[in-house]
Amino acid sequence: MLLDNSKELQNGFASGDFVQRLSAIVSAPAIDFAVGDIVTYKVTDDVWLRNKEIKAIGKRHDEWKDGKCIFIALACGLLIPVKPERLLLQTNV
């Protein structure tokens, strides 16, 4: 699990494990999400988390095999990996 503003997150950008846009790792995505975009995350049909910021888009991470390549920030400071198809764009950068 990543922490927001952690060394691991900073090192991930420095080492190239994270990219700025989804299109850098997915060919022709339906929505080209970017770091800094504000999204709504559909947890289940009845549970939605609104106003979450994309903090990282990972190209090399254990969760990638399940398609969970976008990391959003929770209020507690944790970053969770989610699938792009579970996100709705609210505001882009």
Secondary structure, DSSP 8 states (H G I E B T S, - for coil): -EETT-HHHHHHHHHTSEESBGGGTSSS-SS--BTT-EEEEESSSS-EEEEEEEEEEESS-GGGGGT--EEEE-TTSEEEEE-GGGEEEEE--
